[in-house]
Each structure stands twice: as C-alpha cells, then as structure tokens.
Amino acid sequence: MLATLAGHAAEVYFVAFSPDGKTVATASVDQTVKLWNAASGQELRQLQGHGNRVQAVALSDSQAATASWDRTARLWDWESGALLATLPGNQGKVLDAVFSPDGRWLATAGEDGTVRIYAATLSDLALIAGERLTRSWSEEECQLYLARSSCAGRR
C-alpha cells in the first residue's frame, strides 16, 4: 500500500484521480472534498461550501467539479481551492459529475432523472448565460453563478 488518506469527519463516498495521477480527490458526507498528494498521502487542501453531502467529485487539469445532495454542482479551481461557479438547474440531488476528455464540458447526473451538460470554463459559461439572459445580471446572480461580487456591464 502506498498511502492511507484519512481526515474526513464522516464516510467517504467517492474518490477520483487528477488526469496526471498526482492528486487524489475524495468526496464525503461531511460536506467537503479533500485533495491529497497521491504519493505521500498529504492533504493539500479542502473544498467546502456545500450544504449537504458531496456525492461525487471529478478532476480535470485545473478544475474540480462537485456533485451534492444540496441540489448543486460546483466548479472549483482545485489548485487554489477557489469556487468558480455554482451550476443551476437541478431539481433534486446531484449524484455524479464527469468532465469530457478535453476538460471543456461537464456532465452531471441527477436524482430527477436528467443529465445536464455544462460548459466547464468560466468564459464559456458566461458567454452562454449572457446569450440566454434577456436582462442585466443581478448582483446575487453574479455571486451565486459566476462567483463574482459584481457583473457591472454584463447583460
């Protein structure tokens, strides 16, 4: 055995490797995701902010996607731990998340019987949302969906 990853406060329900195999992500009932050095087992950082158990996690080259029973999927910069976006639309628990091989798209599976496909880059997300939004962004929408404090000048 190479390493034992211990540190969550509750059961771990999902584990994923980064594409380069150097980082492991674990998703837990304790509402967090932890990122670990795969070789040493050292905890690198924790992603927190979900309001219920984190059911799944996926890693691309630079982003993490989390799926939670709080009815949200979230995108994170996994190297810094910064929340990039909360992805809307789920009517029930989000059960899984997976990136396309090129990291450009994210698919989520939901308790409501749907699979949703999202752009996985902030620029693509903002472009798509801007094309569909027929009014200006509210400050609350900017904070919730784009993890920005202001969307001044965005339609």
N, C-alpha and C positions, 0 to 999 in steps of 0.2 A: 504494500500500500504506500502511495506517495504522500498523501496528506489527509487529515481529517478536518473538515470545515465545521466548526462549532461556534455558535454565537447568537443564533436566533432565540427569541423568548418563547417560541411555540413551534409547532410542526412545520417542516419544510415540505412543500408540495410540488416544487418544480426546480429543475436545475438546467442550465444552458452554458455552453462554452462560447467564447468570442470566436470570430472566424479564424484568428491566428492561433487559437488554442492556449493562449497565455493567461486568460482571465476566465473565471467561472462566476456565474450569477445564480443566486438562489432566491426563490420566492417563498414567502411564509405567511402563515395565519396571523403572525404578529404585525401584519400590515406593512412590512418592509421588504425590500430587496437588498441583499448584500452582494458586493463584488469582492472577489478573492483572487489572490495570486495563485494560479493553478499548481505551480511547482512547490511553493513554500507553505501554502495554506493561510498566509497572512491576509487578514481583512484589509481591503483597500479603501472602501467607502460604503456608505449606506444610502439608499434612495428611500425617502419617506414622504408621505403626503396622502396616501390612500386612506379612505375612511372605513375600509373593511379588508378582509384577507386578500392578499395578492395571489392569484391563482396561477399565473404564468409570467415568464419573462423571456424575451428574445434579445439577442445582441447582434448588431451589425458592426461595421468597422468603427463607428464613432457614436452610435446611439443605442439606447436600450428602450425597449417597448415593454410596458407592463399591462397586464390584464387583471382586473379586480372585480370582486363581488360588489364593490361600491358603484357598479354600472359605468365605470370609466376605463378607458385605455389611455395611457400616458406615454409621451415620448420624452426621453431624458438624454442629456449629454452624459454618457456614462463615465467619461474620464474626469469631468468636473463635478458630476452629481447634480447639475442644474436641470430643473424642469424646463422643457422646451415647449410642450403643448399638452393640453388635455383634449382628447378626441371625442367629439359629441356623437350622439345618435343612438346609443344603446338603450334598449328598453328593459333590459334585465342584466344579470351578472355577465361580465365578460370572462370567458373561460379559457381563451388561448390567444396568442399573438405570434405572428411569424413574419419575418422580413423576406422580401423577394431576394434571390441570389445576388442581385446588384445593389441591394440596400435602398432602392428608390421607392419601394412600395411596402406597405404594411397591411396584412390581413388580420382581422380579429374574428373570433367565433363567439357567438352569444347564446345565452340561455333562451333568448327569444326566437331561436331557430334561424338566425341570419348570420351571414358572413359579410363583414364590411371591409372594403378596401380603401385605404387612405394613401395619399402622398406622404412620404416619410421625411421630406425635407421641409424646413420652415418656409423657404421661398416658394415651393410648390403649393404648400398648404395655404399660405396667404394669397397666392395668385388665384387658386380655385375658389377660396372663400370670397375673395373680392369680386370675382366674376358672378357669383351667385347672390351676393348681398346687394339689395337694391336701395340701401340707405347707409348712412355712416355707421361705423363701429361704435358701440358704447364702450366706455372705459371698462366696465365689468366684463364685456366680451373679450376685449383685448387682454385683460388679466387672465381670464379663465381659459381661453382657447389658444392664445398666442404667447402667454407668459410674458406679456409686456405691460408696463404701467401706463402707457399711452399709445394711442394709434392716431395721433394728430395727422391729418392729411390723408388718412385711408378712407376709402369708400367701400 
